[in-house]
C-alpha cells in the first residue's frame, strides 16, 4: 500500500554523546528543507542527497566539512546513495578534498555504469564533476603524531596499536555523528543515503559500512529503505541494512525488523549501531542499541521531531 503523504527521516549519528543545540537545529532545518521538496514532487533520491548535503556542509557532524582525519592527518570520506524503484546505487570510499561525498556517490550512480569508486581516482572523478572542494588536511588540525608524514610507516601501526590498547572509551565513541537519510516520495518510491568521515581511530585507507550497499544503506520499493550509523566493521559483518530489508519484505514491521537485527549485532559480535527504517506505506522506525542517536522525522504533520533517544 502506498502512503498518501511523503515521509522523511534523518540522522546525525549514534553513540555516547548528547546532541548539541546546533546539531538539533541543523537536523530540524534539514527536515524542513527536504520535506518541502517532497511536497513539491521532488524524487526521494534528490531529497536524500540534498538533506545530506545540508548536514555535510554544516561542519557539525562527522561528514563533509566536519569529517574526522585518519592517522596520517588526511580527511578521507565515504558515502552511498540508493533508490528503490530500479535499485540504482552509487558510492565513493576514501574520497578526499570535496565537501559533498554524497553528491559524488550520486554522480557515480548516474554518470557511470559502476556502483563504487575509491581513493584518488574517486577524488579525481569528483573534481571532474566540479563538486565543491575542501582541503585534504583540515587547517589548524593537530595530527596525533607530528612524526607521521607518510601514509604507512613502522610508526603508523605502532601508534594505532598503542591508541587501541589504551583507549577503550575512544573505541566506544566510534561511529558518532555519521549522517544519513531515508525518504518516501509522492510516487511511492523510497531512497536511502549516508555520508561519513569514519571513526575516531583509523588507519589510513580504512573504509567502514557507509559506502557498502547492503551494509550501510539499502533501498527497495518492495521492502523499504534503511540508513545505518555506528561501528562500521560490525555492520559490515552482519550486512545489517540488507537483512533489515529482507525482514521487511517478509512482512515484519519496521521497528520489529530493526530491533531484531540490531540485537543480533550486539549478541553475535558486540556491535553498536542505529538505524533509520522506512517502508513504502509510510511506516517507519528509528532504532538504536547505543545510548543515544541524534535523529528526527517529519511526515508533514505538526512540526519535525528531533531528539537523541528513541526507544
Secondary structure, 3 states (H helix, E strand, C coil): CCCCCCEEEEEEEEECCCCCHHHHHHHHHHHHHHHHHHHCCCCHHHHHHHHHHHHHHHCCCCCHHHCCCCCCCCCCEEEEEEECCCCCEEEEEEECCECCHHHHHHHHHHHCCCCEEEHHHHHHHHHHCCCCECCCCCCCCCCCCCCCCCCCCHHHHHHHHHHHHHCHHHHHHCCCCCEEEEEECCCCCEEEEEEECCCCCCCCCCCCCCCCECCCEEEECCCEEEEEEECHHHHHHHCHHHHHHHHHHCCCCHHHHHHHHHHHHHHHHCCCEEEEEECCCCCEEEEECCCEEEEEEECCCCCCEEECCCC
